[in-house]
Every structure is written in C-alpha cells, then in structure tokens.
Amino acid sequence: MLKRKALRKIFLTTFVLFILLTIYLIPTNNKESVGNVTYKYSDLEEVSIYLLNDNFQLTKVDIKIGSDSLENTVKSIIKKLTVSNDVTIPNGFEQVIPSDVKLLDINVDEGIIYLNFSKEILDISNNLIENVVESIAYSLLNLNNITGISIYANGENISSLFPIYIPNIITKEYGINKRIELTNFSDISKIVIYYVDSIDNQNYYVPITKYINDDRDKIKIIIDELSSHYIFEPNLISLLDKSIKLVDYEINNDVMILNFNNSIFIDKDKILEEVVYSISYSVFANYDVNEVVFKVNNEEILKKSIKNLE
C-alpha cells in the first residue's frame, strides 16, 4: 500500500532536495512489555509518535510505553513504528518501518541518538525513505534532552546511501510533511504549522512544514495561515475563525505571550480546544519556548506548557 502511495511524492522529494540544499496507539490492553520488563498500564509514560494516515501524511499519535530507561523508551518507539502483528495502533494509521528491518544497536551521546538498523533498511524505496526518516526523527526528538538523531544501516550512516538529502545528524530542521509554496527564491521561510485531522471521530494533529516567501515573524505567519485556511488539504482543517486577530505578542524568557481579540472565544471566556492545540503545537515547533500564554484584550485566559500539552 505504501508503494502505491509513494508515487504522489516522487516530484516533491526531488524539489525539496533542491530547496534544502539551497537554503540550508494507544495500547488496547493494560500491559506493555519491553525486553524482559513488563509494565502495568499505570506505570507507562505517554509519548508522541508519528504514523502515516490514509492521506500519506505523518500524524501525531499519543501512545503509552514503558520507560525505565532511555534505551528501552527508544526501543519501544521503534517497535511502534515497525510493521508487526504484535503491535496495536489506532485505526486509520500505518507504521513506516518494514517488518524485516531490525534495530541492531542504540547509542546516546551528548543528546544525539545513534540508531543502527539491519541492512534491510536499504531496501526501502527512495520515495519512502524520507517518510521513514521523518517518522523516526520526529518521534524521538520529542524525548527530553534529545537534540538529534543519526541513522545507520549495518554500521554506515544512511546519508551516503540514498540519493536524497539526509543529514548525518537529523534535527527538526529537516522538516516533516514538506510542502513547497514558493513563487521565487528570495525571502524563503521554513515554518511548521499543525492542522487538525479527524479519524474515527477523534482529532489528531498533522504538522506541515511549509517553504514560503514570507519574511514576517513566524508567529504572525502561523496565525494568518491558520485563520485564512479553513481547509488546507481535503482532510486537514483549521478551526481558527478568520476574524481572529493577534493584537500583539512577546517572548519573555522561555514564555511566548499571545494577545488576541475577542473573536478567539467560542463563547464567554472559552477557547476551542483545537484552536489552543493547533497554535501551541505550532509555536513549540518554531520557537525555543516552554510555555504559551493566551490573553484576550491583555487579560490572561489560559496557558499551555510543553509538559502539559503532550
């Protein structure tokens, strides 16, 4: 199924390579096993991984895994990303790592996770490897104090093994679900915006990395994009009303303070949850801050931190 879908990305992958070089689960049972350790459901930690939806977009899915060590956490995440009859994921999603690809070794050094996979990872289609890299990287880069991912195939870094751009050390600068919206090659900005996708009556969030000609501050672009594009793609929506305005904003230490007009309310003193999450996820993806404060007419309404958002 993935191979059929891959044809949609063949031209995009080539163009993204050029741009990048230019601009530099939830478990259904109540136990989870990692290695020889079995956890009770209440002992599990919630993490976010990125799985493919039916529209071939990597989507944020929250799962619970055992976490007695960083190594076992990484193993659990890779297991969830690998096709297997032993792994349960929500309906409407697919894992990205083929079942014959094995994780041989894990090493962590100064915030970088080094993953050594079996040689079968080299059999992944060139048009799918970008999805695999993005899924692995973004799923692991959410872990505390992890700043980069380096992927190897049987001891050799994959950056030299595929004819697409893959850095030796992958950070979130690499992008996810890339979209090119350029009219020229001046004032290029890379920005990540989270949209809503409803699957089986549950909302999930899909990050889209856009390359656009816009030199404004990213927060202005985020709010304008979310409020002007109710439907971004057939399955992706934003619930920010077009009348919502960002009056002003500031960054104070590691806190971004956003001051909106009254239109952000759906009724008295209430902001739609999807609006809060779309904005907050987008802010955290583009700014090095730990908290977002929502104000209306300079009065604080609510705040979201990275810890209480995940």
N, C-alpha and C positions, 0 to 999 in steps of 0.2 A: 504493500500500500504506500509505503514511504517513497518507493522508487517512482510510482506513478505521479505522486505529488511533486517530486523533485523537479520535474520539467518546468514548473512555474518559476523556479528560481535561477535557471541557468544564465539568463541575461543579467539579472540583478546582481548575482555573485560577481560576474566579471566587472560590472560597473562599480560596485562597492570596492573591489580591489583597487581600481584606479583612483577612487576618491580617497581611500585611506592612505594610499601612498602619496597622494597629492597633499593632504592636509595633516599629515602626521596624526489519597492517599491516606489520605487519612485511613489508617488501618481499620478494618471491619471487625477484627477480633480484639481481645483485650490483653494480648501479649505480643511481644516483639522480640525476636532472637537476633543477636549479633555475635558471630563466632560461637563461643560456648556459653555466652551470658544471656539469660532470659529475664526480661523486664516485665513488671506489672505495668498496666496501662497508665496508672497514676504516676509512675516513675519516668515516663517518657518526656522528651523535650520536643517542642514544636519548632520546626524549621520550614523554610520555603524552598521548594524545588521548582524547576521549570520543565514542563511537559508539553508535547505538541497537541494542540487542539485539532478539530476536524478541518480547520482552515489553514493548517500548516503554520500556525503561529505558536511560539513558545509562550506558555501561560504560567503565571504564578499560582502554585498549588501548595497549600499548607499541609504538612504531614507531621506525624509524631514518630520519633525514633529514640532508641537507646543512646545514651551519651555519657558513658562512664569515662571516655577518653576521646580526644580529638580524632585519633586514628579510627576508632570504631564509628564515630559520627560520620567521617568521610566514607567509610566502607558502607554504612547504611544508606547514605545518599546515593552513592554509585549503584548500589543494588536496586534502589527505587527507580533509577534512570535506565536500568537494563531490562530488556525484554525477558520475561520469565513468567511461567505459570504459577510460581510461588509468591509473586509479588502482586498485591492488590492496589489498584489505583482507581480514581473516580471514573465513571462512565464518560465517554467523550474525549478521552485523552490517550496518547500513545507514548511509550518510552522511546528514547532515541538511540540507546546503545544496543547493538545487536547481541543476541544471546550467546554467540560464540566468542565475544570479546571478554577477556578476563583481566581483572585488576591484579597485577603481579606484585606491586610494591608501592608503598606510600612513604614519603619523607617530608618533614616540615622543617623549614629553616628560615628564620627571620621573617615570618609572616607569609612565606611562599610555600604552597603545597605542591610537591612534585609527585606526579602520578605516572607510574609505568604500567602500560597495558600490554597485553599479548599482541603479537604481530597481526592478528585478525582485524585489528582496528584499521589497518591499511587497506582492507577490502571494502571499506565504506565508500560509497560513491562520492566523487568530488563535489557533487551538488548537494550532498547531505552532510558532509563533514563540518561545514560552518554551523549547522544546527546542533550537531553533536558538541562542538567546541563551546558554543554559546550556552547550551544547556548545562554542561558540566561546570563551566566557569561561573556563571551567574548563580547556580545552586550552591557552590562552595564559597563564593566571595561574600555571601551573607553571614558566614561564620565569624565570630568575634576574633579580631586581630589578624584576619587573613586579608592580604592585600594583593595577592597574585597567585596564578595557577600556571604550572608548567606541565605539559602533557608529553609523554614519551611512548614510543612503540618499540617494545623489546630493547629498551635502553637508548634509543635515538630520538631526539626531540622532533616532534612531528612538523615543526616549522619548515624543515628542509625536505619533507616527504610528500607534501601535497602542493599542487600548482595554484594554490590560493593563498592569500595573505593570512598567516597565523604567526603572531609574535612568539618569541621564545618564552616570555612570561606574559600571560594574558591577564589583563585587568579589565575593569568595567569600561575603560576607554575603547575596548574592542567593539562594543555595541551589541545589541540584541534586536532581532526582528527589524533589520535595517530597511529604511525607505529613503529613496533619493527624491528630493523635491527642489532641485536646483534649476535656475534659469541661466546662471553664469558661474564662473569660478572665483568670484570675489565675495568677500564678507561671508564665508561659509561658517555656519554654526552647527555643532552636533548637539542635539538635545534629546533627552529621553522623556517620553510622556506616557503615562499609564491610562489606558482606556478600560471600559467595562465590557466583559463578555458574559452572557447568561447561558449556562449549560445545565440542563436538567433542573431548571428553576433555582439555580444557585449562581451567585455572581462571583466571577473570577476577574483578575486584573492582568491585562496584557501590556507589557512595556513595548513601545515602538521607538526605535532610535531613528530620528529624522535628521537628514542633512539638508539644511535650508539656507537661503540667502537672507540673513537677518542678523544685524549686529546689536540688537537691543539686549538688555539684561534678560537672562533666561527665564526668570520668574514672570516677566511680562509676556514672553512668548508662550509659556505654559498656560497662563490664564486665558490669553487670547485664543490659543489653539483649542483648549477645552470648551470655551464658551461659544466659539464660532463654528465648531464642527460637531453637531449633534451626532451624526453618523460619520465615522472616519472611513471605515470599510463596512461591508454588508453585515458583519457580526459585531463590530466594535462601536460602542456608543460612549458619549459623554453626557452626563446629566447636569452640567453647568448651564444654567439659563443664559441666553445671550445678553440679558440686561445686567448680569453680574459684573461689577467693576472692581478692580483692585485700586483702591484710592491711593494707598502708599504702602511702603514696606521698609523694613530694616533688618539687618543682621546684627545681633548683639551677642558677642562671644560665639557660642555654638547654637544659638536660637534664631530662627527666622520668624519675624513677626509680620503677619499679613493683615492689613486693614481693608475690609470690604464695605461696599454699600449694603443697604437693607435687602437687596434682591437676592442675596445668598440664602436668606431664610425661606423655608418652605411653609412655615407658619411661625407664630411668635416664638422667637428665641430658639428655633430648631433648624439645624442644617442637615440636609440629606446626607446619610452615611456615605453613599457612593461619591458624593462631592468631596467630602473630607478625605476619603481614602485616595481618590484619584489625585487630588492636589498634593497630599502628604507624600505618597509614594513618588510622585514626580519631583518634588522638592528634594527628597533624600537621594534620589538618583542623580541629581545635578549639582547639589551643594554639599559641602562638608559641614553639615549641621546635625545636631542630635535631637532637635525639637522644633516643632512648628506650632506657633500660637495664632489662633484665628480670632480676629477682632472685627466688630461691626461698629462703625462710627466711633472708633477708638475705645470701645468697651470690649474687654476680653470675654469671649464666649466659650472657647474650649482650647485645649492644647493636645498635641499628639507627639510622642517621642518615638524614636526607633524601637525601643524596647516594648512599649505598649501597643505598637502598631502591628508588629509581626505576630 
